[in-house]
Amino acid sequence: MNRSNTMVFGSNARRSEKWRLFQICTANTTYHLEVQDPRDDDSRRCAVLTCLSPGSRLGQTFEDSSPRAGGKSLFGLTPLDWIGKQLEVGTVRTSEIVSVEFLSMADAPVSRKTSPVPGSSNATMTFGAAPSSAPAPRQEREAPRSWSAFPLGAVEMAEVAAALLNAVAHQGDVEAAVASQPLLKKRLSMALETCRLMLQTIDRAD
């Protein structure tokens, strides 16, 4: 990937500002994506992508001041818009994103807590390929979930809810898949009805 407007920052170039931590998944790979909020007096931003699984890629970290999703600037899209698009950060291009989950907000990125794989930081890779035969180790979240103050926090929650429903909708005909399993069918029906009820509640509040 050759983009003349792309800058890759080292860890020493980062500043203590607000960073939003997301967990994103492709078909076979899980990442942490940290996105830096811009300051009022400085529009320069950075995104950090860290691979969590499969285990053979654990800790590979890439940084970029001009990350892209589906050929567009990542900073100009909402997390919901990332779904279904390939993410480009530094020299990495992922396969299509299938889910996005907001985890927390912090004053500094947490990706350096995971030791990178030697020699991997400058490699050009396409993530989402078939995983190795060895099972990937379970990953613990590095920070507890936290939300911004209302009303921003409510918007973030709505974005996560929309992203999850989008992922469900793109997995196939789930109603047909659970038709022969009464318990799963009932659980799905109750979950979707609750979603409809909550949407009606929000509409009435508006």
DAHUMO-V894441 format. One record per residue. N is the residue number from 0. RES is the residue in three letters. PHI is phi as a letter, one per 20 degrees, with the letter a starting at -180 (999 if undefined). Layout:
((N RES PHI) (N RES PHI))
//
This chain:
((0 MET 999) (1 ASN d) (2 ARG c) (3 SER f) (4 ASN e) (5 THR e) (6 MET c) (7 VAL d) (8 PHE e) (9 GLY e) (10 SER f) (11 ASN f) (12 ALA e) (13 ARG f) (14 ARG d) (15 SER e) (16 GLU c) (17 LYS f) (18 TRP c) (19 ARG e) (20 LEU d) (21 PHE d) (22 GLN d) (23 ILE c) (24 CYS c) (25 THR d) (26 ALA f) (27 ASN c) (28 THR c) (29 THR c) (30 TYR c) (31 HIS d) (32 LEU d) (33 GLU d) (34 VAL d) (35 GLN e) (36 ASP f) (37 PRO f) (38 ARG e) (39 ASP f) (40 ASP d) (41 ASP b) (42 SER e) (43 ARG f) (44 ARG c) (45 CYS b) (46 ALA c) (47 VAL c) (48 LEU d) (49 THR c) (50 CYS e) (51 LEU d) (52 SER b) (53 PRO f) (54 GLY g) (55 SER f) (56 ARG d) (57 LEU g) (58 GLY n) (59 GLN f) (60 THR c) (61 PHE c) (62 GLU c) (63 ASP b) (64 SER e) (65 SER c) (66 PRO f) (67 ARG c) (68 ALA c) (69 GLY m) (70 GLY n) (71 LYS d) (72 SER f) (73 LEU f) (74 PHE f) (75 GLY e) (76 LEU d) (77 THR e) (78 PRO g) (79 LEU f) (80 ASP f) (81 TRP f) (82 ILE f) (83 GLY n) (84 LYS d) (85 GLN e) (86 LEU d) (87 GLU d) (88 VAL c) (89 GLY m) (90 THR e) (91 VAL d) (92 ARG c) (93 THR e) (94 SER f) (95 GLU f) (96 ILE f) (97 VAL d) (98 SER b) (99 VAL c) (100 GLU c) (101 PHE f) (102 LEU d) (103 SER a) (104 MET c) (105 ALA b) (106 ASP e) (107 ALA b) (108 PRO f) (109 VAL d) (110 SER f) (111 ARG f) (112 LYS f) (113 THR e) (114 SER f) (115 PRO f) (116 VAL f) (117 PRO g) (118 GLY m) (119 SER e) (120 SER f) (121 ASN d) (122 ALA e) (123 THR e) (124 MET c) (125 THR d) (126 PHE f) (127 GLY n) (128 ALA f) (129 ALA g) (130 PRO f) (131 SER f) (132 SER f) (133 ALA f) (134 PRO f) (135 ALA f) (136 PRO f) (137 ARG f) (138 GLN d) (139 GLU e) (140 ARG f) (141 GLU e) (142 ALA b) (143 PRO f) (144 ARG f) (145 SER b) (146 TRP d) (147 SER f) (148 ALA f) (149 PHE f) (150 PRO e) (151 LEU g) (152 GLY f) (153 ALA f) (154 VAL f) (155 GLU f) (156 MET f) (157 ALA f) (158 GLU f) (159 VAL f) (160 ALA f) (161 ALA f) (162 ALA f) (163 LEU f) (164 LEU f) (165 ASN f) (166 ALA f) (167 VAL f) (168 ALA f) (169 HIS e) (170 GLN e) (171 GLY o) (172 ASP f) (173 VAL f) (174 GLU f) (175 ALA f) (176 ALA f) (177 VAL d) (178 ALA g) (179 SER e) (180 GLN c) (181 PRO g) (182 LEU f) (183 LEU f) (184 LYS f) (185 LYS f) (186 ARG f) (187 LEU f) (188 SER f) (189 MET f) (190 ALA f) (191 LEU f) (192 GLU f) (193 THR f) (194 CYS f) (195 ARG f) (196 LEU f) (197 MET f) (198 LEU f) (199 GLN f) (200 THR f) (201 ILE f) (202 ASP f) (203 ARG f) (204 ALA f) (205 ASP f))
//
